[in-house]
Amino acid sequence: MAVLAAAPGPVRRAVAAVTDAAPAQPVAAATPTAAACTPAPLERRAGAVIMVGMPGVTRADDPLAKEVVALGVSGVFLAAGNVQNPGQVRDLTTGLRALAGRPLLVSTDEESGRVAATRAVVGEGPSPRRLARQRTPEQVRELAAEIGRDLHRVGIDLDFAPLVDLDDGPSGQVIGDRSFSKDPATTTRYAGAFAEGLSAGGVTPTIKHFPGHGRSAADSHRGSSTVPASLEELETTDLAPFQQLIERGAPVVMMNHLDYAALDPALPASLSPKAYALLRSLGFQGVAVTDSLGMGAVNLRWDFPEAAVRAIEAGADSAFATDGNQAKRMRAAIVAAVRSGRISEQRLNEAAARLTALAGGDPVALTCTAASKVAFPAG
């Protein structure tokens, strides 16, 4: 597999177009399947573009679990505090889906290594950096397939992994040993193997954090930071693994919260129309999800409702927050933004359709907009 730098022409032209572009409009036009189609109520469609965590929830009858499911969120996120043992997680996910009465994504953050929300289910694992140094891609594929099977058995169907950021700095930095390698080709091989393994195990992988977090040692959980690199520099390094894995069918991309001088110096990528335009210019057809909107790089500048509106307006398909207590306010803000014309119904329907398709639901029944689930090959 050739890395991006080996054939930069088409991508370089796309990158140049993004540099000169006005803020992005919705990339894929809504496609009603019938003139008489009536979409679901606005509140339902607004809920469908939200994904949230449930701090402290371990049972489906918890009041917060009931609230977020009733709001119509597309998915829930399980952090370490939601995970006690395999049986408990299976009961939780089964109960949540029974409450929902509709397809519901259940996601987690299992990268192997120090970011591993589901150790109680899958056990301890080596860091991605160690995997790339000590194992072959085929061995990593098998490890990820085992992780995928374990997650699938307890009802988790979306993993916010693998990370494709480039970093060879100190292990404990915000990226550090979470990165497979500083080298784009090595990262592409190993992240691709990990994604294939998850897919083979029955779990949808996510590549993150677009357009690459490795150039910044700042922790976006704490505050904002600006990446000064030009788009040409990003193209030959940070963007290369994303480009290759998108070409292979990456179904989900997570956007980071860094500011990029070459895109929108005053906006994090997760809220930047130009960052989403850049992502789509690489041929991405799947679901674009923000990193958690509760992280300091966003939340110290915009409260959850405004951040959710900005994300969907910019091109996100899912506004993600680890604190489900914010879901009601986020949904209300999105509804208000659509009613005021700030977010077009086409943009909302496009996002809701992609999320619904990813969850295994009927996007046309919800939005009158067709969308197909994008799938990574299982290898």
N, C-alpha and C positions, 0 to 999 in steps of 0.2 A: 504494500500500500504506500503510495507516494504521499509525502507530507505536503502541506499547502504551499510551502515556499518553492516546491519544485515546479508548480504550475500556477503562478500568481495572477495571470492575466485577467480572467473573468472576475475573480474575486476582487482584485485591485480596482477594476472598473466599477464594481458594485460599491466598494468602500468609498471611492471618489464620489459616486452619486449621492451616497448618504451624507458625505461631508457638505455638499452643496444644497442638500434638500431642506425644504421647509419641514416643520414638525409633522411627523407621520400621521396619515389618516389610516383607518382600518385597512389592513393589507389584503385580506381575502374578502371579496364582496359577499354579502349575504345572498343566499340562493333559496328563495321560497320555492317549495315544490308544487304549490298550487295557489292560484290567485285567491281562493276562498279560505285559505288557512288562517286560523286565528291563534296567535301565540298565547301561552299561559299568562296569567296576571303578572304585572310588572314586578311585584314583590317576589314571586317565585323565581323569576329569571334573575333578579338581583341577588337573591340568595345563592343561586347556582354558580356564581363567580367567586364565592368566598370559600376558603378552606381555613379551618381553625384547630388549634390545640384545645385541650381540656385540662387545665392544671389540676392535679390531684385526683382526677376521676379514675376510678378503677372498676366501676360497675355501671351498667347501662341505665340503671334506675336513678343515678345521680341527677339532681336538678339541673346542673349545667349541661350534662349530656342530653337530657330531654329538651332543654331550651335550644341548643344549637341545631339539633336535628329538626325540631319544629320550625326553625327559621328557614329551612330548605337549603342549608349549605351543601356544596357539592362533595365535601370530604372533611374528614377529621384527621388530626395528627396525633400520633402517640409518641410522647416523650418518655424518658426513663421513669418518671414518676407515675406513669400510667401502666407500667409493665412490672408485674410481680413474678409471674410464672406462666408457662404455656397455657395451662388450663384456664387461668384467670383471663388472659388476653383473648383466648378463643371465646369465652363466655361474653366478654365485653364487646367484641366485634360482632358476634352473632346477635346480641341484644340490640346494638346500635342499628344494625340493618333491619331488624324486626320493627323497631320504632319508626324507622324512616319509611318503610314500605316502598322503597325505590332503590335503584343502584346507588351505592354510597362508597366513595373512595376512602380507604383507610391507609394512611401513609405513616412513614416513620423515617428516622435518620440513622441508617445503619451503613456506615462507610467501612467498617472494620478498623481496629485501632482505637484511638481515644474518643472519636465521635461514634458512639455505638449505643443507641437508645434501647436496643433490644438484647443486651447481653444475657438477660435472664431467659431468653428464648433460644438464641443462637450460640451463646458462649463467647469466650474471649477470642479475639483475632488479631493478627499482626497488622501494623500500620500499612497503608498503601505504599509508602516509601520502602519499607522492608519487603513487602511482597514483590515489588519491581526489582529489588536487588537480590533476592534469594530464591525466587520461584520463576518458572516459565509462564508465559501467557496461558498456556493450556492448564497449568495447575491453578492459576488464579481463576480461570473460567470455572473449573470444578468447585473451588471454594465458594465462589459466588452462587453457583447453582445450588449448593448445599444450603447456603444462607437463604436463597430464594425459596427453596422447598420448606424450610423451617418457618419462614414468615408466612408463606401461603397457607400452611396448615393451621395457623392461628388466625387467619382472616385478614392479614395485611397484604395489600395488593399494589402498593406504590412505595418505592424507596427513593429518598432524596440522595442518591448516590448512583454512579461514582463521581467523585470530584475530579475535574480535569484542569484545575489551575496548575500553573508551572511554578515550582519553588524548590530550591535546594538549601534554604536557609536553616537556622536552628530549628530543631524538631518541635519545640514547644510554641513556636509562633502561631499566629492565628491560622495560617495554612501549614507551614512547616511539614511535618511528616504525614500530614493528610494528603499531600501531593505524591503522585507516583514518581515524578521526575521533573527536573528543569527542562529536559529535552522534549520538544513537541512530539517527535516520532515515538519515543518510548512511552510517553503519556498516552498517546493515541492507542498504541498496542495494548497496554495494560488496562486502561479505562474501558476500551472496547471489549476486552475479554471479560472484565467484571460485569459490564452491562449485558453481554451475551449470556453470562451465567445466571444473572438475576432473571432474565427473560425466560431462560430454559427452566428455571425453578418456579415460574408462574407469577413473577413480580415485575411490574413495570419499572424500568430504571429512569433516573433523572440525571442529566449532565449539568454540572454547575461549576463555578458561578460566573455566568456570562456578563461581560466579555473577557473575563479572566481576572482573578483576584491576586495572582502571585506577585505582581509588581508592587503591591502595597503590604507593608508589615503592620499597618494600622488595623485595629480590631473594630470592625463596623458595628459590633454590638455596643461599643462605647461612644462612638462619634464618627463624624464624617472625615473623609480623606480624599485628596485629588490625585489622580494618576496623570502625569504630564505627558505620557508617551503619545506619539502621533499614531494615526490610524495605520499608516504604512508599517510602523514598528509592531503594532499589535497584530497586523495581518500575518507577519512572518513568524510570530511566536505564539502569543496567547490565543489567538483565534484559530490557529491551525488544528488543534484537536477538536474544537467545536465543529469546524468545517467538515472534517473527515467523518465524524460521528453523525452529523446531520445528514450527510450523503448516504450513510448506511441505515438511516431511518430512526434516529433518536426521537422518542415520542414526547419527552418533556425536557424543557430547559429551565433552570432556575436562574433568575437575574440577581446580580449582587447590588449592594448599596454604596459602591464607590462612585465618586464623581470622576468623569473623564474630560480632561481639557479639550480633547479633540471632538467630543460629542456635545454634552451640555455641562459646562463647568460648574453650574450652580444647581444641578439636579443629579441625584444618584441614578445609576443605570436603571434601577427598578422602576423609576418614575419618569424616565426620559423617552419621549417619542422617538428621538434619533437612535437610541440604543435598540428599541424594538424594531425600527426600520432596518438597522444593521443586521439584526438577527434574521429577519425575514429575507433580507437580500442574500443571505447565504443559502436560501432554499428551504428554510425550516417551515414545516407544515403542521407541527404538533402544538402542544400546550405550553405557553410561556407563563411561569409562575414566579411571583416575587419571593425573595427571601423574606423572613418574618418582618412585618411592618412595625413590630415592637422594638426592633433594634435601634440603638441610639442614633445611628447615621440618618435614620428617617424620623424616629419618634421625638427626637429633640428639636426637630424643625416643623413637623406636621403631626397632629393628633391622628389617631386611627381612622376616623371617618374621612378626613381630608386626604390622608395618604391612600386609602382605598379608592377614592374617586380619582385621584391623580394617576394611580396605577392602571385602572381600567381605561381611563381616558387616553393614556399614553400608548396602550397596546397590550397590556397584560391580559391574560385569559383568566388568571386566578389571583386574587388578593389574599395573601396568606398571612396569618398572624397566629402565634403560638398561644395567645390568650383569648379563648372563646368568649370571655366576658365582654369582649368588644364587638362581637358579631352583630348584635342587634343594632348598634350605632352605625356600624359599617354598612349594613344593608340599607338602613334608612337614608344614609347619605348618598348611596348609589341611586336609590329610587328618586330622591330629590334632584340629583344631577341629571337624570334622564328626563324627568318632568320639566326641568328648566331649559333643556336643550344643550346643556354642557356636555353630556355624553349622549351620542346618538343612539337610537334604538338599534340601528344596524351594528354598531360597535358592541353593545351589550349582547345582542343576539349571537353575534359571531363568537364572543368569548364563552357565553353560556353553552352554545352548541358544542364547542370543542371540549369543554369540561364534561358535559353530559355524555358525549361519545366515549371519552376516556374512561368514564365510570361504567360504561356498558349500557347506558340508557338510550332513549330515542330522542335525538336532538331536534328532529322536526316536530315532534309532538309538543315539545317545550317552547321552541323558538320559531318554528316555520323556516328554519335554516338548516341546510344539510351540512354535515361534518362527518368525516371519517376518522376512526381511531388510527393513529400512527403507531406502528409496532417495530421494535428493534428485533433483528433476527436472533434466534436462540443459538446460533452457531452450529 
